[in-house]
Structure formats: structure tokens, C-alpha cells
Amino acid sequence: MKIKIAPPFDTHVHFRQKAMLTVVAPLSAVHFGRVIVEPNTTPVIGPVNVEAYKKRIESHAPGVDVLMTIYLQPTTTPADIQKAHELGIRIAKLYPEGVTTGSESGVSNISDLFDVFAEMEKLGWVLQLHGETPGIFCLDREANFAEHTLKMLVNHFPRLRLTMEHLSSKAAGEIVVSLPDTVVASVTVHHLLITLDDVIGDKINPHLFCKPVAKRSEDRDWLIATVMSGHSKLFLGTDSAPHLRERKECAEGCAGIFTGPVAMPLLAGLFDKYGELDQLEDFTSGRANRFYRQKKVEGQIDLVEIPWIVPQDYNGVVPFRAGQELNWQVRRI
């Protein structure tokens, strides 16, 4: 079997820097026509630095429309938003301080940035949220954030578009779908496929450790059912997050799952399993393009039902499903 779809839009990807960038960016370039790049690498802070980082990415991912984000800090001002806007940036990322890898420069008191959010709202930006409340039980962090912080932002900034990234729980998902159309959520491939049991249920698998952590089977099943229903608020954001093997297989392993080379083949297999291949294009490009107000990327990709074996690693980075056989491949037209 072969299907053709519009070039997918990955609304959440980590490309890192230096040697890592040269490895992972070309892999995404094969599968995606547009990406939103996360800023928590080193990290990249400030509009001018973001613009320089974009140019480095484009040199290793030719043909991909690269959308950049700025990293919100306690010191970010409305003037920073205005400067970024002049450079063509339209997205900001909020990390609660210390909640995940590279969030040490994040925000501890979100109300301190209300003037920044107001400027973003005025200029028509999107605020992307790592939606977890630090300091409480890990399985409850996302739902707590949605119940308190997400609702608070909607109440204070009703015209600000908000993306709850890497949705992983039924409780938070039900809040997202209940809120106005200014609120959406991205969904990763791995949260559609694994539960916490896969991470620590038998032996510890550090390459499946991510933030937010994988949840219970009922959370995964809710995500699958809602995505397969064609719900307009949920779309793809892989959160592909590469780390070298030694930074995963250690006493304090980094959070992140590297799905860039396998995301689309896995999604094709999953949508095919549920008889919903006709929904794949809208989930992987249509809904996100509409929300981010982007034109459709020209061209197509082929998804071909031909088995292949996922490599054990890519220059020291272990991918999701390493060494396993997948039934679908991507061919860029």
C-alpha cells in the first residue's frame, strides 16, 4: 500500500546544536515540510541569537520551513517580543522553571510575565506551554497545570492562542477540549504508543524516559481515541529530543525520546491499525497549519508499506524503536 499526504508539520522538535544538529536536522528534513524548533538547547535566548540559530538549522535541513520560538525568562520584556516580531518570530515558549531538560532559565512566577503575554496577544502570537506544575507528584503535574495555569491564562488573555504541548493525560486533555478554540494541544508519537509500564514496569528503559512522563493505559487510550476521531484541537508535535546514549544511560538520565526518523512511519502504522489513514494528513499538517495561520507546504510525501529495521543508533543517539521492524517508510517527493 502507498498513500500520499502533504508534507507534515512537526510543531515541536529539538535540533540541539553543533555536531548533534548536523545529525538530527537532516533526518527531520526527509519527513517534514515545516517544523517549530524548541529553544531549550544550551539554551538559545534572545531574538538575535534565535535568528542566527535558524540559519544554522536551515543549512542542515534544506527545503524545510523553519519556525522559531523565543525562550521566555523572568527577565523577558514586551520590548523583546517587539524585537522578535520584527525578525519574523511569532511563537514563544514557556517552561516552568526546572520542570524538564534545559528549563533552568524558565519562569517560576507566571504572573510576572502578564505584560509580555499582553504584547503577544496584541501582536497575534502563539504561546507554547510545557504544561506541568513543578513540585507535585509527577503523574499529576500536567492535569494540575491545565486546571490552574492554563485556565488562568485563558481568563486573563482570551485572544491569546495557547498550545498545551505534548499532551499526555486524559484529565488535561478533557480540559483542553472544553476550553475555547484559542486553546489546542500537540500530541507526540510516543505518548500514543507507550505507558509508564513500558518505562519502568519490568526493567528500566532510559530511552523511554520523557517529560511529561508516559501515563496510564487509560490516558494513552483517550489520546488515541480523540486523535482518531479527528478532533480539531489535537495535532502532531513529536517532541523529538535527541540525547547521546551516555546522557540517557546514567544515574541522572536526561528526559527525551528521539522519534524524528520514525515518527511518520509509526503514525502511518497506527492510523492504519485503526482504519483511519484518511485522518493522517489533517493530524500531521492541516490542523496545525490552520492554528498557526500557515499556508500549506507545497509538495507531498509518500508513505509506503515496506518493512525496514530501525537502526540501533544515529551517531550515538538511540532512536525510538531501535532495532525493531516497522512496516511503513517515508519517501519525499
C-alpha positions in Angstrom: 0.0 0.0 0.0 1.1 3.6 -0.7 -0.5 6.9 0.4 0.4 10.5 -0.5 0.0 13.3 2.0 1.0 16.9 2.3 4.4 17.4 3.9 3.9 17.1 7.6 4.2 19.9 10.1 6.1 19.0 13.3 5.0 21.6 15.8 7.6 20.6 18.5 11.1 19.4 17.7 14.5 19.7 19.3 17.5 20.0 17.0 20.3 20.8 19.5 23.5 22.4 18.3 26.9 21.7 16.8 27.5 18.1 15.9 24.1 16.9 17.1 22.4 19.4 14.9 24.2 18.1 11.8 22.9 14.6 12.6 19.3 15.1 13.6 18.1 18.1 11.4 18.6 16.2 8.1 16.6 13.3 9.3 13.6 15.5 10.0 14.1 17.2 6.7 13.2 14.0 4.9 9.9 13.6 6.7 8.7 17.1 7.5 7.9 20.2 5.4 7.6 22.6 8.3 8.9 22.5 11.9 8.7 24.6 15.1 12.1 24.5 16.8 12.3 24.5 20.6 14.7 26.9 22.3 16.0 24.9 25.3 19.3 23.9 23.8 22.2 25.5 25.7 19.7 27.5 25.7 19.2 29.8 22.8 17.9 33.1 24.3 17.1 36.4 22.7 15.8 37.3 19.3 19.1 37.8 17.6 20.5 34.5 18.8 17.3 32.8 17.7 17.8 34.2 14.2 21.4 33.0 14.0 20.3 29.6 15.2 17.6 29.4 12.5 20.2 30.0 9.8 22.3 27.1 11.1 19.3 24.8 11.1 18.3 25.8 7.5 21.8 24.9 6.3 21.3 21.3 7.5 17.6 21.0 6.7 17.2 22.4 3.2 13.7 22.8 1.9 12.1 22.8 5.4 10.1 25.9 6.6 11.7 26.5 10.0 9.6 28.4 12.5 11.5 29.6 15.6 10.5 30.2 19.2 11.8 32.5 21.8 12.5 31.2 25.3 10.5 33.2 27.9 12.5 34.1 31.0 11.7 36.1 34.1 13.6 39.0 32.5 11.7 38.9 29.2 10.0 42.2 28.3 7.4 43.4 25.8 10.3 45.1 24.0 11.9 41.7 23.5 8.6 40.5 21.9 8.5 43.5 19.7 12.1 42.9 18.5 11.4 39.3 17.9 8.3 40.2 15.9 10.4 42.5 13.7 12.6 39.4 12.9 9.6 37.4 11.9 9.2 35.3 15.1 5.6 34.7 16.1 5.9 32.0 18.8 7.2 32.0 22.4 7.8 29.0 24.7 7.1 29.0 28.4 8.9 26.5 30.6 8.1 26.4 34.3 11.5 26.6 36.0 13.2 23.2 36.4 10.4 21.1 35.0 12.4 19.5 32.2 15.8 19.3 30.5 17.0 22.8 29.7 14.4 24.6 31.7 16.7 26.1 34.4 16.2 29.5 32.9 12.4 29.1 32.9 9.7 31.0 34.8 8.8 30.4 38.4 6.1 33.1 38.7 4.0 33.2 35.5 2.1 36.3 36.6 5.3 38.3 36.3 5.1 38.0 32.5 1.5 39.2 32.2 2.7 42.3 30.3 4.6 40.1 27.9 1.6 37.9 27.3 -0.5 41.0 26.7 2.0 42.1 24.0 1.9 38.7 22.4 -1.9 38.8 22.4 -1.9 42.2 20.7 0.6 41.0 18.0 -1.2 37.7 17.3 1.4 35.4 18.6 1.1 31.8 19.9 2.3 30.9 23.4 3.5 27.3 23.6 3.4 25.7 27.1 5.3 23.0 28.7 2.2 22.2 30.7 3.5 20.8 34.0 3.4 22.3 37.5 6.7 21.6 39.2 7.0 20.2 42.7 4.0 17.9 42.8 3.6 14.2 42.1 4.9 13.6 38.5 1.7 11.9 37.2 -0.4 14.8 38.3 1.7 17.7 37.1 0.1 18.1 33.7 -3.5 17.9 34.9 -2.7 20.4 37.7 -1.2 22.8 35.2 -4.2 22.6 32.9 -6.7 23.1 35.8 -4.9 26.1 37.3 -2.4 27.8 35.0 -4.0 27.1 31.6 -7.4 28.2 32.7 -5.9 31.3 34.4 -4.2 32.3 31.1 -7.4 31.8 29.1 -9.3 34.0 31.6 -6.7 36.8 31.5 -5.8 36.7 27.8 -8.9 35.4 25.9 -7.5 36.2 22.5 -4.0 34.8 23.1 -3.6 31.5 21.2 -2.2 28.7 23.5 -0.7 25.3 22.7 -0.5 22.8 25.5 2.4 20.8 24.2 3.0 17.0 24.4 -0.4 16.2 25.9 -0.1 13.0 27.9 -3.1 12.7 30.2 -6.9 12.3 29.9 -7.5 14.8 32.7 -5.6 17.6 31.0 -6.9 16.6 27.6 -10.5 16.9 28.7 -9.8 20.4 30.0 -8.1 21.4 26.7 -11.1 20.3 24.6 -13.5 22.1 27.0 -11.8 25.5 26.6 -12.3 28.0 23.7 -10.8 27.5 20.3 -7.8 29.6 21.2 -6.6 26.6 23.1 -5.2 23.5 21.4 -2.7 20.7 22.2 0.1 18.9 20.4 0.5 15.1 20.7 3.7 13.1 20.4 4.0 9.8 18.7 5.4 8.2 21.9 2.5 9.2 24.1 0.2 7.5 21.6 2.2 4.2 21.9 3.7 3.8 25.4 2.6 3.9 29.0 4.6 4.2 32.2 4.8 0.4 32.3 7.0 0.5 29.2 9.4 2.8 31.0 9.7 1.2 34.5 7.1 -1.7 34.6 9.7 -4.5 34.2 13.2 -3.3 33.6 14.1 0.4 33.4 14.2 1.7 29.9 16.0 5.1 30.0 15.4 5.7 26.3 11.6 5.9 27.0 12.0 8.4 29.8 10.5 11.7 28.8 8.7 14.8 30.2 5.9 14.7 30.8 6.3 11.1 31.7 4.2 8.5 30.0 1.0 7.9 31.9 -1.5 5.1 32.4 -3.2 3.0 29.7 -6.4 4.9 30.1 -4.6 8.1 29.3 -3.0 6.7 26.2 -6.3 5.2 25.1 -8.0 8.5 25.5 -5.4 10.2 23.3 -5.7 7.5 20.6 -9.5 7.7 20.6 -9.5 11.5 20.5 -6.9 11.7 17.7 -8.6 9.0 15.7 -11.9 10.8 16.0 -10.4 13.7 14.0 -10.7 16.2 16.9 -9.8 19.6 15.6 -7.8 20.6 18.7 -5.2 17.9 18.6 -2.3 17.7 16.1 1.2 16.4 15.8 4.2 17.7 17.8 6.8 15.0 18.0 8.9 16.4 20.8 11.7 14.5 19.2 14.5 15.1 21.7 17.9 13.5 21.0 20.5 12.8 23.7 23.7 10.9 23.4 23.5 7.4 24.8 25.7 8.2 27.7 23.4 11.0 28.8 20.4 8.6 28.8 22.1 5.5 30.3 23.4 7.1 33.5 22.4 7.8 37.1 20.6 11.1 36.2 19.4 10.5 32.6 18.0 13.3 30.5 14.4 13.3 29.6 13.6 13.0 25.9 12.8 10.4 23.2 14.3 10.6 19.8 11.5 10.0 17.3 12.5 12.1 14.3 13.4 9.2 12.0 10.4 7.0 12.9 7.5 9.4 13.7 5.8 9.3 10.4 6.2 5.5 9.8 4.9 4.8 13.3 1.9 7.1 12.7 1.1 5.5 9.4 1.1 2.1 11.1 -1.1 3.4 14.0 -3.7 5.1 11.8 -3.8 2.1 9.5 -4.4 -0.2 12.5 -7.5 1.9 13.5 -8.7 2.2 9.9 -8.2 6.0 9.9 -5.5 6.6 7.3 -7.7 9.3 5.8 -7.2 11.3 9.0 -3.4 11.2 8.9 -2.9 14.3 6.8 -5.1 16.5 8.8 -3.5 15.4 12.1 0.1 15.8 10.7 -0.3 19.1 8.9 -3.8 20.5 8.3 -4.9 21.4 11.8 -1.6 22.8 12.8 -1.3 24.9 9.6 -4.8 26.4 10.4 -4.0 27.2 14.0 -0.6 28.7 13.3 -2.0 30.5 10.3 0.4 29.0 7.8 -0.1 28.2 4.2 0.1 24.5 3.1 3.6 23.4 2.3 4.0 22.6 -1.4 4.7 19.0 -2.5 3.9 15.6 -1.0 5.5 12.7 0.8 4.8 9.0 0.1 4.2 6.6 2.9 4.9 3.2 1.6 4.1 -0.1 3.3 7.5 -1.7 3.1 9.2 -3.2 6.2 12.5 -1.9 7.4 14.7 -2.1 10.5 15.2 1.0 12.7 19.0 1.5 13.2 20.3 0.8 16.7 21.6 4.4 16.9 22.3 7.5 14.8 25.8 8.7 15.7 25.4 7.8 19.3 21.7 8.7 19.6 19.4 5.8 20.2 16.1 6.3 18.4 12.6 5.2 19.5 12.0 1.5 18.5 15.7 1.0 17.9 16.4 -2.4 16.2 12.7 -3.1 15.6 11.0 -3.7 12.3 8.5 -1.1 11.2 6.0 -1.6 8.3 6.0 1.8 6.7 8.6 4.0 5.2 8.7 7.7 4.1 9.7 8.8 0.6 9.9 12.5 -0.1 8.6 13.6 -3.5 
